Structure formats: C-alpha cells, structure tokens
Amino acid sequence: MIKLYGIPTCGSVKKARKFFKDNGIEVEFIDFKKSPVDCAKIDEWLEKTDMKTLFNKRGTKYRMLKLKELDLDESGQREWLCKENMLIKRPVIEQGKTLTVGFDEQAYQEKFL
C-alpha cells in the first residue's frame, strides 16, 4: 500500500492525490495535522533521502518561525522537523522501501504507472 503524507490544503498534495485517483491507484492518506509524524519516522525517511530534499525552506512556516536567521545545521533541522511537521516538504510518499518527496508528474508516471 502506498502511503501519502501531507495536508489536504497543500497544492502539491492535491496534485499528487489527483494523479493517484485519476490513475486508479489506491493510496492511504496521512494528514500531518491530524496524525503528526514522530522523530522515528523522520529518521526513517532521512535514511532514504537527504535533509535538503525533506526540509522545506520555501514554506510559510519556515518564514513565520524565522528559521533562516538561525542558520540551522542538519541536526537542528531534524529537531525542527520532529516538532513541526509543517516544515516537511510535501507530499511524502512511501512505497515499500522507496520514498518520494514533492510532486513531479513525469517522475510519478515513471515510478507509479
């Protein structure tokens, strides 16, 4: 089963959900706001991808928290991801042992179809 993590109002998450629905692929949707992911899950993801891919420096939450001013290293970024899931780049898609972060329709066609 493919798991799709994100929030329902995120544009990229909406596109990903539409892609899967349009292609008849069943996914389990996990809403960060209703079911936050913990540090263990963040660490699991970081074994499959790097911090640059997972940590969202372009989002509203990053700007609101003024994290740019803190010039966080990867350890500091991990701590923030654990306590503030809205800093995770979305969507995050788990399929078996693979992890896909963000939405790219062409990449999705190659990976999921």
The first five atom37 places (N, CA, C, CB, O) and aatype in JSON, in Angstrom:
{
  "aatype": [12, 9, 11, 10, 18, 7, 9, 14, 16, 4, 7, 15, 19, 11, 11, 0, 1, 11, 13, 13, 11, 3, 2, 7, 9, 6, 19, 6, 13, 9, 3, 13, 11, 11, 15, 14, 19, 3, 4, 0, 11, 9, 3, 6, 17, 10, 6, 11, 16, 3, 12, 11, 16, 10, 13, 2, 11, 1, 7, 16, 11, 18, 1, 12, 10, 11, 10, 11, 6, 10, 3, 10, 3, 6, 15, 7, 5, 1, 6, 17, 10, 4, 11, 6, 2, 12, 10, 9, 11, 1, 14, 19, 9, 6, 5, 7, 11, 16, 10, 16, 19, 7, 13, 3, 6, 5, 0, 18, 5, 6, 11, 13, 10],
  "atom_mask": [
    [1, 1, 1, 1, 1],
    [1, 1, 1, 1, 1],
    [1, 1, 1, 1, 1],
    [1, 1, 1, 1, 1],
    [1, 1, 1, 1, 1],
    [1, 1, 1, 0, 1],
    [1, 1, 1, 1, 1],
    [1, 1, 1, 1, 1],
    [1, 1, 1, 1, 1],
    [1, 1, 1, 1, 1],
    [1, 1, 1, 0, 1],
    [1, 1, 1, 1, 1],
    [1, 1, 1, 1, 1],
    [1, 1, 1, 1, 1],
    [1, 1, 1, 1, 1],
    [1, 1, 1, 1, 1],
    [1, 1, 1, 1, 1],
    [1, 1, 1, 1, 1],
    [1, 1, 1, 1, 1],
    [1, 1, 1, 1, 1],
    [1, 1, 1, 1, 1],
    [1, 1, 1, 1, 1],
    [1, 1, 1, 1, 1],
    [1, 1, 1, 0, 1],
    [1, 1, 1, 1, 1],
    [1, 1, 1, 1, 1],
    [1, 1, 1, 1, 1],
    [1, 1, 1, 1, 1],
    [1, 1, 1, 1, 1],
    [1, 1, 1, 1, 1],
    [1, 1, 1, 1, 1],
    [1, 1, 1, 1, 1],
    [1, 1, 1, 1, 1],
    [1, 1, 1, 1, 1],
    [1, 1, 1, 1, 1],
    [1, 1, 1, 1, 1],
    [1, 1, 1, 1, 1],
    [1, 1, 1, 1, 1],
    [1, 1, 1, 1, 1],
    [1, 1, 1, 1, 1],
    [1, 1, 1, 1, 1],
    [1, 1, 1, 1, 1],
    [1, 1, 1, 1, 1],
    [1, 1, 1, 1, 1],
    [1, 1, 1, 1, 1],
    [1, 1, 1, 1, 1],
    [1, 1, 1, 1, 1],
    [1, 1, 1, 1, 1],
    [1, 1, 1, 1, 1],
    [1, 1, 1, 1, 1],
    [1, 1, 1, 1, 1],
    [1, 1, 1, 1, 1],
    [1, 1, 1, 1, 1],
    [1, 1, 1, 1, 1],
    [1, 1, 1, 1, 1],
    [1, 1, 1, 1, 1],
    [1, 1, 1, 1, 1],
    [1, 1, 1, 1, 1],
    [1, 1, 1, 0, 1],
    [1, 1, 1, 1, 1],
    [1, 1, 1, 1, 1],
    [1, 1, 1, 1, 1],
    [1, 1, 1, 1, 1],
    [1, 1, 1, 1, 1],
    [1, 1, 1, 1, 1],
    [1, 1, 1, 1, 1],
    [1, 1, 1, 1, 1],
    [1, 1, 1, 1, 1],
    [1, 1, 1, 1, 1],
    [1, 1, 1, 1, 1],
    [1, 1, 1, 1, 1],
    [1, 1, 1, 1, 1],
    [1, 1, 1, 1, 1],
    [1, 1, 1, 1, 1],
    [1, 1, 1, 1, 1],
    [1, 1, 1, 0, 1],
    [1, 1, 1, 1, 1],
    [1, 1, 1, 1, 1],
    [1, 1, 1, 1, 1],
    [1, 1, 1, 1, 1],
    [1, 1, 1, 1, 1],
    [1, 1, 1, 1, 1],
    [1, 1, 1, 1, 1],
    [1, 1, 1, 1, 1],
    [1, 1, 1, 1, 1],
    [1, 1, 1, 1, 1],
    [1, 1, 1, 1, 1],
    [1, 1, 1, 1, 1],
    [1, 1, 1, 1, 1],
    [1, 1, 1, 1, 1],
    [1, 1, 1, 1, 1],
    [1, 1, 1, 1, 1],
    [1, 1, 1, 1, 1],
    [1, 1, 1, 1, 1],
    [1, 1, 1, 1, 1],
    [1, 1, 1, 0, 1],
    [1, 1, 1, 1, 1],
    [1, 1, 1, 1, 1],
    [1, 1, 1, 1, 1],
    [1, 1, 1, 1, 1],
    [1, 1, 1, 1, 1],
    [1, 1, 1, 0, 1],
    [1, 1, 1, 1, 1],
    [1, 1, 1, 1, 1],
    [1, 1, 1, 1, 1],
    [1, 1, 1, 1, 1],
    [1, 1, 1, 1, 1],
    [1, 1, 1, 1, 1],
    [1, 1, 1, 1, 1],
    [1, 1, 1, 1, 1],
    [1, 1, 1, 1, 1],
    [1, 1, 1, 1, 1],
    [1, 1, 1, 1, 1]
  ],
  "atom_positions": [
    [[0.84, -1.19, 0.0], [0.0, 0.0, 0.0], [0.89, 1.25, 0.0], [-0.96, 0.0, 1.23], [1.84, 1.36, 0.77]],
    [[0.55, 2.17, -0.87], [1.26, 3.45, -0.94], [0.69, 4.37, 0.13], [1.14, 4.09, -2.36], [-0.53, 4.51, 0.26]],
    [[1.58, 5.01, 0.89], [1.16, 5.99, 1.89], [1.57, 7.37, 1.4], [1.78, 5.68, 3.3], [2.71, 7.59, 1.01]],
    [[0.62, 8.29, 1.44], [0.86, 9.66, 1.02], [0.67, 10.56, 2.24], [-0.1, 10.07, -0.15], [-0.42, 10.64, 2.8]],
    [[1.74, 11.24, 2.64], [1.72, 12.14, 3.8], [1.66, 13.58, 3.32], [2.97, 11.91, 4.71], [2.32, 13.95, 2.35]],
    [[0.86, 14.39, 4.01], [0.77, 15.8, 3.67], [-0.39, 16.45, 4.39], [0.0, 0.0, 0.0], [-0.87, 15.95, 5.41]],
    [[-0.85, 17.56, 3.85], [-2.05, 18.23, 4.37], [-2.99, 18.45, 3.18], [-1.69, 19.6, 5.09], [-2.54, 18.71, 2.07]],
    [[-4.3, 18.34, 3.42], [-5.26, 18.4, 2.3], [-5.28, 19.73, 1.55], [-6.62, 18.12, 2.82], [-5.7, 19.76, 0.39]],
    [[-4.84, 20.82, 2.17], [-4.92, 22.13, 1.53], [-3.69, 22.46, 0.68], [-5.1, 23.19, 2.57], [-3.68, 23.47, -0.02]],
    [[-2.65, 21.64, 0.75], [-1.4, 21.89, 0.01], [-1.61, 21.6, -1.47], [-0.25, 21.01, 0.58], [-2.12, 20.54, -1.84]],
    [[-1.21, 22.53, -2.33], [-1.36, 22.38, -3.77], [-0.66, 21.14, -4.32], [0.0, 0.0, 0.0], [-1.23, 20.42, -5.14]],
    [[0.56, 20.88, -3.87], [1.31, 19.71, -4.36], [0.65, 18.41, -3.9], [2.76, 19.75, -3.86], [0.62, 17.43, -4.65]],
    [[0.12, 18.41, -2.7], [-0.59, 17.23, -2.18], [-1.86, 16.99, -3.0], [-0.93, 17.39, -0.66], [-2.18, 15.86, -3.34]],
    [[-2.57, 18.07, -3.29], [-3.78, 17.94, -4.12], [-3.45, 17.33, -5.48], [-4.46, 19.32, -4.31], [-4.17, 16.45, -5.96]],
    [[-2.37, 17.79, -6.1], [-1.95, 17.27, -7.4], [-1.6, 15.78, -7.31], [-0.76, 18.06, -7.94], [-1.97, 14.99, -8.17]],
    [[-0.87, 15.42, -6.26], [-0.48, 14.02, -6.07], [-1.71, 13.14, -5.87], [0.47, 13.87, -4.87], [-1.82, 12.07, -6.48]],
    [[-2.62, 13.58, -5.02], [-3.84, 12.79, -4.77], [-4.66, 12.64, -6.05], [-4.69, 13.45, -3.67], [-5.21, 11.57, -6.31]],
    [[-4.73, 13.7, -6.84], [-5.47, 13.65, -8.1], [-4.79, 12.67, -9.07], [-5.57, 15.05, -8.73], [-5.46, 11.9, -9.75]],
    [[-3.46, 12.72, -9.13], [-2.72, 11.81, -10.0], [-3.06, 10.35, -9.66], [-1.19, 12.05, -9.86], [-3.37, 9.56, -10.55]],
    [[-2.99, 10.02, -8.38], [-3.26, 8.64, -7.98], [-4.73, 8.26, -8.27], [-2.95, 8.44, -6.49], [-5.01, 7.16, -8.76]],
    [[-5.63, 9.16, -7.96], [-7.06, 8.88, -8.2], [-7.33, 8.7, -9.7], [-7.94, 10.02, -7.63], [-8.0, 7.75, -10.1]],
    [[-6.81, 9.62, -10.51], [-7.02, 9.55, -11.96], [-6.46, 8.28, -12.59], [-6.4, 10.76, -12.63], [-6.94, 7.82, -13.62]],
    [[-5.42, 7.72, -11.95], [-4.79, 6.52, -12.47], [-5.23, 5.25, -11.75], [-3.29, 6.66, -12.39], [-4.65, 4.18, -11.95]],
    [[-6.26, 5.37, -10.9], [-6.82, 4.21, -10.23], [-5.88, 3.54, -9.25], [0.0, 0.0, 0.0], [-5.96, 2.33, -9.02]],
    [[-4.98, 4.33, -8.66], [-4.03, 3.8, -7.69], [-4.51, 4.16, -6.29], [-2.59, 4.34, -7.96], [-4.68, 5.33, -5.96]],
    [[-4.71, 3.13, -5.49], [-5.19, 3.36, -4.13], [-4.03, 3.79, -3.23], [-5.89, 2.09, -3.56], [-2.96, 3.17, -3.24]],
    [[-4.25, 4.84, -2.47], [-3.25, 5.32, -1.51], [-3.91, 5.54, -0.15], [-2.58, 6.62, -2.01], [-5.1, 5.81, -0.05]],
    [[-3.1, 5.41, 0.88], [-3.54, 5.76, 2.23], [-3.04, 7.18, 2.5], [-3.0, 4.73, 3.32], [-1.83, 7.42, 2.45]],
    [[-3.95, 8.1, 2.77], [-3.57, 9.49, 3.02], [-3.41, 9.72, 4.51], [-4.61, 10.46, 2.44], [-4.32, 9.43, 5.29]],
    [[-2.26, 10.25, 4.91], [-2.0, 10.59, 6.31], [-1.84, 12.1, 6.4], [-0.72, 9.85, 6.86], [-0.91, 12.67, 5.82]],
    [[-2.74, 12.74, 7.12], [-2.76, 14.19, 7.29], [-1.84, 14.55, 8.46], [-4.22, 14.71, 7.55], [-2.08, 14.15, 9.6]],
    [[-0.78, 15.32, 8.17], [0.17, 15.75, 9.21], [-0.52, 16.44, 10.38], [1.21, 16.69, 8.61], [-0.09, 16.31, 11.53]],
    [[-1.59, 17.18, 10.08], [-2.24, 17.93, 11.15], [-3.01, 17.02, 12.1], [-3.18, 18.97, 10.55], [-3.09, 17.3, 13.3]],
    [[-3.59, 15.94, 11.57], [-4.36, 15.02, 12.4], [-3.5, 13.9, 12.99], [-5.49, 14.42, 11.59], [-3.78, 13.4, 14.08]],
    [[-2.47, 13.5, 12.26], [-1.59, 12.41, 12.69], [-0.13, 12.82, 12.46], [-1.92, 11.09, 11.92], [0.49, 12.38, 11.5]],
    [[0.4, 13.66, 13.35], [1.79, 14.11, 13.17], [2.76, 12.93, 13.17], [2.17, 15.11, 14.29], [2.57, 11.94, 13.88]],
    [[3.81, 13.06, 12.35], [4.84, 12.02, 12.35], [5.87, 12.34, 13.43], [5.53, 11.91, 10.96], [6.14, 13.51, 13.71]],
    [[6.42, 11.31, 14.03], [7.38, 11.49, 15.12], [8.82, 11.42, 14.61], [7.15, 10.43, 16.21], [9.06, 11.22, 13.43]],
    [[9.75, 11.59, 15.54], [11.18, 11.59, 15.18], [11.61, 10.26, 14.58], [12.02, 11.9, 16.41], [12.47, 10.23, 13.69]],
    [[11.03, 9.16, 15.04], [11.4, 7.85, 14.49], [11.08, 7.79, 13.0], [10.67, 6.71, 15.25], [11.87, 7.27, 12.22]],
    [[9.92, 8.31, 12.6], [9.52, 8.32, 11.19], [10.42, 9.27, 10.4], [8.03, 8.73, 11.04], [10.82, 8.96, 9.28]],
    [[10.74, 10.44, 10.97], [11.63, 11.4, 10.31], [12.99, 10.73, 10.06], [11.8, 12.69, 11.18], [13.56, 10.85, 8.98]],
    [[13.51, 10.02, 11.08], [14.81, 9.35, 10.94], [14.74, 8.26, 9.87], [15.24, 8.74, 12.28], [15.69, 8.07, 9.1]],
    [[13.63, 7.55, 9.83], [13.43, 6.51, 8.8], [13.48, 7.14, 7.41], [12.07, 5.76, 9.01], [14.11, 6.61, 6.5]],
    [[12.81, 8.27, 7.26], [12.82, 8.96, 5.97], [14.21, 9.47, 5.61], [11.84, 10.13, 5.98], [14.62, 9.41, 4.45]],
    [[14.95, 9.97, 6.61], [16.29, 10.5, 6.35], [17.28, 9.41, 5.97], [16.8, 11.25, 7.57], [18.35, 9.7, 5.43]],
    [[16.95, 8.15, 6.24], [17.78, 7.05, 5.77], [17.56, 6.83, 4.27], [17.47, 5.75, 6.56], [18.41, 6.24, 3.6]],
    [[16.43, 7.31, 3.75], [16.07, 7.09, 2.34], [16.26, 8.33, 1.47], [14.64, 6.64, 2.25], [16.28, 8.23, 0.25]],
    [[16.41, 9.49, 2.09], [16.6, 10.74, 1.36], [17.47, 11.67, 2.2], [15.23, 11.41, 1.01], [17.8, 11.34, 3.34]],
    [[17.84, 12.8, 1.65], [18.68, 13.72, 2.42], [17.85, 14.88, 3.01], [19.81, 14.28, 1.53], [16.69, 15.09, 2.65]],
    [[18.47, 15.59, 3.91], [17.78, 16.69, 4.6], [17.36, 17.77, 3.62], [18.69, 17.29, 5.68], [16.29, 18.36, 3.77]],
    [[18.19, 18.04, 2.62], [17.87, 19.09, 1.64], [16.55, 18.78, 0.93], [19.02, 19.23, 0.61], [15.78, 19.69, 0.62]],
    [[16.3, 17.51, 0.67], [15.08, 17.09, 0.0], [13.88, 17.17, 0.93], [15.22, 15.68, -0.54], [12.78, 17.55, 0.51]],
    [[14.07, 16.82, 2.2], [12.95, 16.7, 3.14], [12.56, 18.01, 3.82], [13.29, 15.69, 4.18], [11.39, 18.24, 4.11]],
    [[13.54, 18.87, 4.08], [13.3, 20.1, 4.85], [12.86, 21.23, 3.92], [14.57, 20.51, 5.63], [13.59, 21.6, 2.99]],
    [[11.68, 21.77, 4.16], [11.1, 22.8, 3.29], [11.49, 24.2, 3.76], [9.58, 22.66, 3.26], [10.96, 24.71, 4.74]],
    [[12.42, 24.81, 3.03], [12.85, 26.18, 3.35], [12.04, 27.23, 2.61], [14.33, 26.35, 3.02], [12.26, 28.42, 2.78]],
    [[11.08, 26.78, 1.77], [10.32, 27.73, 0.97], [8.91, 27.97, 1.5], [10.23, 27.25, -0.44], [8.18, 28.8, 0.96]],
    [[8.53, 27.27, 2.55], [7.17, 27.36, 3.04], [6.92, 28.52, 4.0], [0.0, 0.0, 0.0], [7.84, 29.16, 4.5]],
    [[5.65, 28.75, 4.24], [5.2, 29.8, 5.14], [5.71, 29.56, 6.57], [3.67, 29.9, 5.13], [6.15, 30.5, 7.24]],
    [[5.63, 28.32, 7.03], [6.03, 28.0, 8.41], [7.5, 28.35, 8.64], [5.78, 26.51, 8.72], [7.86, 28.88, 9.69]],
    [[8.35, 28.06, 7.67], [9.78, 28.36, 7.76], [9.99, 29.87, 7.94], [10.54, 27.86, 6.5], [10.8, 30.31, 8.76]],
    [[9.25, 30.64, 7.16], [9.37, 32.11, 7.26], [8.79, 32.62, 8.57], [8.67, 32.79, 6.07], [9.37, 33.49, 9.21]],
    [[7.64, 32.07, 8.98], [6.99, 32.51, 10.22], [7.9, 32.28, 11.44], [5.66, 31.78, 10.41], [7.97, 33.11, 12.34]],
    [[8.57, 31.14, 11.44], [9.43, 30.79, 12.57], [10.81, 31.47, 12.49], [9.62, 29.28, 12.64], [11.62, 31.34, 13.41]],
    [[11.05, 32.19, 11.38], [12.32, 32.9, 11.17], [13.52, 31.97, 11.32], [12.45, 34.06, 12.16], [14.53, 32.33, 11.93]],
    [[13.41, 30.78, 10.75], [14.47, 29.78, 10.88], [15.7, 30.12, 10.05], [13.95, 28.43, 10.48], [16.79, 29.64, 10.35]],
    [[15.53, 30.92, 9.01], [16.69, 31.31, 8.2], [17.72, 32.03, 9.08], [16.26, 32.22, 7.02], [18.93, 31.84, 8.92]],
    [[17.22, 32.83, 9.99], [18.11, 33.6, 10.88], [18.93, 32.69, 11.79], [17.29, 34.57, 11.72], [20.01, 33.07, 12.24]],
    [[18.42, 31.48, 12.08], [19.12, 30.56, 12.97], [20.24, 29.8, 12.27], [18.13, 29.57, 13.57], [21.09, 29.21, 12.93]],
    [[20.24, 29.8, 10.92], [21.26, 29.11, 10.13], [21.48, 27.68, 10.67], [22.58, 29.9, 10.14], [22.59, 27.32, 11.07]],
    [[20.41, 26.9, 10.67], [20.43, 25.56, 11.26], [21.3, 24.58, 10.49], [19.02, 25.03, 11.34], [21.33, 24.58, 9.26]],
    [[22.03, 23.74, 11.24], [22.72, 22.62, 10.6], [21.72, 21.47, 10.48], [24.01, 22.18, 11.42], [20.56, 21.62, 10.87]],
    [[22.15, 20.33, 9.94], [21.21, 19.23, 9.72], [20.61, 18.71, 11.02], [21.91, 18.09, 8.99], [19.45, 18.3, 11.04]],
    [[21.37, 18.72, 12.07], [20.86, 18.27, 13.37], [19.74, 19.2, 13.85], [22.0, 18.2, 14.42], [18.72, 18.74, 14.35]],
    [[19.95, 20.49, 13.7], [18.94, 21.47, 14.08], [17.7, 21.37, 13.21], [0.0, 0.0, 0.0], [16.58, 21.51, 13.7]],
    [[17.91, 21.13, 11.92], [16.77, 20.96, 11.02], [15.96, 19.72, 11.41], [17.25, 20.85, 9.55], [14.73, 19.75, 11.4]],
    [[16.65, 18.63, 11.75], [15.96, 17.41, 12.17], [15.11, 17.68, 13.41], [16.98, 16.29, 12.46], [13.96, 17.24, 13.48]],
    [[15.67, 18.4, 14.38], [14.91, 18.73, 15.59], [13.63, 19.5, 15.24], [15.78, 19.56, 16.56], [12.57, 19.22, 15.8]],
    [[13.74, 20.46, 14.33], [12.56, 21.24, 13.94], [11.55, 20.39, 13.19], [12.97, 22.42, 13.08], [10.35, 20.55, 13.39]],
    [[12.02, 19.47, 12.33], [11.08, 18.59, 11.63], [10.29, 17.73, 12.62], [11.85, 17.68, 10.63], [9.1, 17.49, 12.43]],
    [[10.96, 17.28, 13.67], [10.3, 16.45, 14.68], [9.2, 17.2, 15.42], [11.32, 15.93, 15.68], [8.16, 16.63, 15.72]],
    [[9.42, 18.48, 15.7], [8.42, 19.21, 16.47], [7.45, 20.02, 15.61], [9.1, 20.12, 17.43], [6.43, 20.48, 16.1]],
    [[7.78, 20.2, 14.33], [6.91, 20.99, 13.45], [6.83, 20.34, 12.07], [7.42, 22.45, 13.34], [7.62, 20.65, 11.18]],
    [[5.85, 19.45, 11.91], [5.7, 18.7, 10.66], [5.43, 19.59, 9.45], [4.59, 17.71, 10.8], [5.64, 19.16, 8.32]],
    [[4.96, 20.81, 9.66], [4.69, 21.69, 8.52], [5.98, 22.13, 7.82], [3.91, 22.91, 8.98], [5.92, 22.78, 6.77]],
    [[7.14, 21.78, 8.39], [8.42, 22.08, 7.76], [8.86, 20.96, 6.8], [9.49, 22.3, 8.82], [9.88, 21.08, 6.13]],
    [[8.09, 19.89, 6.74], [8.4, 18.78, 5.85], [7.89, 19.12, 4.45], [7.78, 17.44, 6.36], [6.74, 19.51, 4.27]],
    [[8.77, 18.96, 3.47], [8.38, 19.19, 2.08], [7.31, 18.16, 1.71], [9.61, 19.09, 1.11], [7.42, 16.99, 2.06]],
    [[6.27, 18.61, 1.01], [5.13, 17.74, 0.74], [4.9, 17.58, -0.76], [3.86, 18.29, 1.4], [5.31, 18.4, -1.58]],
    [[4.22, 16.47, -1.1], [3.89, 15.31, -0.27], [5.09, 14.39, -0.07], [2.74, 14.54, -0.9], [6.07, 14.46, -0.81]],
    [[4.98, 13.54, 0.93], [5.95, 12.46, 1.14], [5.21, 11.17, 0.83], [6.55, 12.47, 2.62], [4.15, 10.91, 1.4]],
    [[5.77, 10.38, -0.06], [5.11, 9.14, -0.48], [6.01, 7.96, -0.18], [4.75, 9.18, -1.98], [7.14, 7.86, -0.66]],
    [[5.48, 7.05, 0.64], [6.17, 5.81, 0.96], [5.58, 4.69, 0.11], [6.07, 5.47, 2.48], [4.37, 4.48, 0.08]],
    [[6.45, 3.98, -0.57], [6.04, 2.8, -1.32], [7.11, 1.75, -1.11], [5.83, 3.11, -2.86], [8.19, 1.82, -1.68]],
    [[6.78, 0.78, -0.27], [7.77, -0.24, 0.06], [8.99, 0.41, 0.71], [0.0, 0.0, 0.0], [8.87, 1.1, 1.72]],
    [[10.15, 0.19, 0.11], [11.39, 0.74, 0.67], [11.78, 2.07, 0.02], [12.52, -0.25, 0.5], [12.83, 2.63, 0.34]],
    [[10.93, 2.57, -0.88], [11.27, 3.83, -1.55], [10.48, 5.0, -0.99], [11.02, 3.72, -3.05], [9.38, 4.83, -0.46]],
    [[11.06, 6.16, -1.12], [10.46, 7.39, -0.63], [10.52, 8.42, -1.75], [11.17, 7.92, 0.65], [11.56, 8.6, -2.39]],
    [[9.4, 9.1, -1.99], [9.33, 10.16, -2.98], [8.85, 11.41, -2.27], [8.37, 9.77, -4.18], [7.86, 11.38, -1.53]],
    [[9.55, 12.52, -2.49], [9.19, 13.78, -1.83], [8.9, 14.83, -2.9], [10.35, 14.27, -0.87], [9.67, 15.0, -3.84]],
    [[7.76, 15.52, -2.74], [7.37, 16.55, -3.68], [6.51, 15.97, -4.81], [0.0, 0.0, 0.0], [6.28, 14.76, -4.86]],
    [[6.05, 16.84, -5.7], [5.23, 16.39, -6.82], [5.91, 16.75, -8.13], [3.83, 17.02, -6.76], [6.25, 17.91, -8.38]],
    [[6.1, 15.74, -8.97], [6.62, 15.9, -10.32], [5.89, 14.87, -11.16], [8.21, 15.71, -10.38], [6.16, 13.67, -11.07]],
    [[4.96, 15.34, -11.99], [4.08, 14.41, -12.72], [4.85, 13.41, -13.57], [3.13, 15.19, -13.6], [4.49, 12.23, -13.61]],
    [[5.88, 13.86, -14.24], [6.65, 12.94, -15.09], [7.33, 11.86, -14.24], [7.71, 13.71, -15.91], [7.32, 10.69, -14.6]],
    [[7.9, 12.25, -13.13], [8.54, 11.28, -12.23], [7.5, 10.31, -11.68], [9.27, 12.0, -11.07], [7.77, 9.11, -11.55]],
    [[6.32, 10.81, -11.37], [5.25, 9.94, -10.87], [4.85, 8.93, -11.94], [4.01, 10.79, -10.44], [4.63, 7.75, -11.62]],
    [[4.74, 9.36, -13.19], [4.38, 8.44, -14.26], [5.41, 7.32, -14.38], [4.25, 9.19, -15.6], [5.05, 6.16, -14.58]],
    [[6.68, 7.67, -14.26], [7.74, 6.68, -14.36], [7.75, 5.74, -13.16], [9.09, 7.36, -14.49], [8.01, 4.54, -13.31]],
    [[7.48, 6.26, -11.97], [7.57, 5.45, -10.75], [6.32, 4.63, -10.47], [7.84, 6.34, -9.59], [6.42, 3.49, -10.04]],
    [[5.15, 5.21, -10.71], [3.91, 4.6, -10.22], [3.02, 3.96, -11.3], [3.13, 5.62, -9.51], [2.08, 3.23, -10.97]],
    [[3.32, 4.22, -12.58], [2.47, 3.64, -13.63], [3.16, 2.47, -14.31], [2.11, 4.7, -14.67], [2.59, 1.86, -15.22]]
  ]
}
